Amino acid sequence: MTKPSSHMSGPSRPSGPDVPPDEPLTDAEAAEEAHARRRHRLERFLQVAVFCAIVGAWELSAQTGLADPFFFGKPSGIAATIWRWATRGTPQGPLWQHVAVTLEETILAFGIGVLIGVVAGFALARNRTLATVLGPYVRMGNAIPRVILGSIFVIWLGLGMASKVALGVTLTFFVVFFNAFQGVREVDPNLTNNARILGAGPRQLSFDVMLPAALGWITSSLHTSFGFALVGAVVGEFIGATHGLGYLVAAAQGAFNANGVFAAMVILSVVALIADALVTWLERWLTPWRPAAMTQTF
């Protein structure tokens, strides 16, 4: 009697270095996989249901007069505003130009802030004297309200991109700095001692042992730091700018256009979600050894 072919013996186990690709899943594994699929579908359904409930209640309140559309806006008006901006442009220029300016400011602030934060955190964690001398100044800088800095940067650097990038860097730097500092401090001493015994010099100890060990701490701060970079760009545009999504919010607020304010916020939220997905991909690329569950966000 011939042996049944593998494609008739049930679902296959995911291929991997230690798992034969043609070995079928056990009943328990198949049941667990089916349960995970059902749970995923249920979570997505609940997400859509919550969104529909909020938007539906908002629209109903505006249509019945329970909430004044002039002050609270309404979803249908917000959607119409977004469509008009996307097809005919905003009163302040093409929509894509505002999105591009905000994204450019955010990416620059994120990159510069992460770079400076990693270097500074690593340096202070490796040098106790440097940490003792500069530590109080870092804490003082972190305690300064960022809105005040935004106004100062506008005075110093003008209404252009530089002031928005500077504000985003100040927000991003501290998040990455503290994570990098703590990550290096949390490196297992046995790991560094064994590296020294094997002949590792200070440079090898820093870049081949401590930096990879602290990379999990650093990458875990990327989502928060990117969000702060985006906040810095938008707040800077709101304080004073000529382009950007924050500028659209300020212009709509000045015209008492609630639908315009919410439209800019919706566009900003979509941009943030797309950027968050890209940051998640970057985090998994930098730390491929970490389980996927450890890199998941809300």
C-alpha positions, 0 to 999 in steps of 0.5 A: 500500500502506497504512503499518502502524499504529504499534501494530503496529511494535513497542514504542514509545520512551518519550515525552519532549521530544526523542523522538517518542512514536510512534517505535519502539525500535531492535533494540539498544534493545529488547534492552537494555530486555528485558535490564534487565527480566530483570535486575530479575526476577533481582535480586528473585528472589535477594532472596526466595531469600536471605530464604527461605534465612536464615529456613528455616535459622533455623527448621530449627535451632530445630526440630531443637534446633541453636539453643535457641529460648529464646535465639535464638527462631524465625521461626514464634514471631516471626510469631505474636508479631507477629500477636498484637500486631497483633490483640490488642495488646502487654502495654504497649498497642496496637501502633499506638500504639508505632509512632506514637510512634516515627515521630513522634519520628523525623520530628521529630528528622529535620526539626529536625536537617536544618534546623539542619544545613543552616543551620549548614553553610551559615553556616560554609561562607560565613563563614571566621571563623565556621568557624574559631571554631566548627569545633573545637566541632563536631568535639568534639560529633561525637566524643561517644558518643551513648549518653552523650547519651541518658542525659543527655537522659533526666535533663534532659528526662525519659522523654517524647518530648523526650529521644528527639527531642533524641537523634535531632537530635544524630545527624542534625545532624552528618550533614547539617551536614558534607554541607552544609558540604562542598557549599557549599565544593565549588561551582565558583568560576567559577559564583560569579564569573560570578554576581557579574559579572552583578550578583548580591548576597550574598543572590542568590549564597547562595540562587540559586547556592550552595544549589542547587549544594550541594543534591545534597550535602544530599539525598545525606545524607537517607537516612543522617540519617533512619536516624540519627534512627530510631536515636536515637528507638529508643535513647532509648526503650530507655534510658528510655521509656513507649511506642515500639518501643525500649520494646517491645524493652527490655520483651521483653528484661527478660522474656527473650522472644527472640521479642518482641525479634525481633518488635519488630526486624522491625516496626522494619525494615518501618517503616524500609524504608517510610520509606526509600522516602519519603525516596527520593521526597523526594530525587528531588523536590528534585533532579529533574535528577539521574539516577535511578541517582544516587538509588538506595540499597541 
